[in-house]
Amino acid sequence: MQYSEIIYLLTESIGEDNIGNNVSSLTSSKKCYAKTQSVRTNEYYNAVEAGLTPSMEFVIKKLNYNGEHHIKWNEEVYEVIRVVEPKNKFDIVLVCSKKIGIYDKERPYSYI
């Protein structure tokens, strides 16, 4: 498999809305190339036992990752629930769950 998919690593920032409530918003941080793969069965069942629902794994170069907790791929936002370092010391695997929430059109990547 090649690094053929383009993903965006998103950073989270906390701001205020019009009435002073803290609101979390995601801003596009960095574009990088990734390999996508399905979540392995063992990984899936272990995550479900912990109350998580992994839906996709992304393999990226370790140099591109700086601890971001969200990814945008195919116009959908995913939350990183686990980071795995495989035997290949140049790659890193991000196990992700699809982010579901109310989308605010005025603030892209912002979920209420």
Secondary structure, 3 states (H helix, E strand, C coil): CCCCEEEEEEEEEEEECCCCCEEEEEEEEEEEEEEEECCCHHHHHHHHHCCCCCCEEEEEEHHHCCCCCEEEECCEEEEEEEEECCCCCCEEEEEEEECCCCECCCCCCEEC
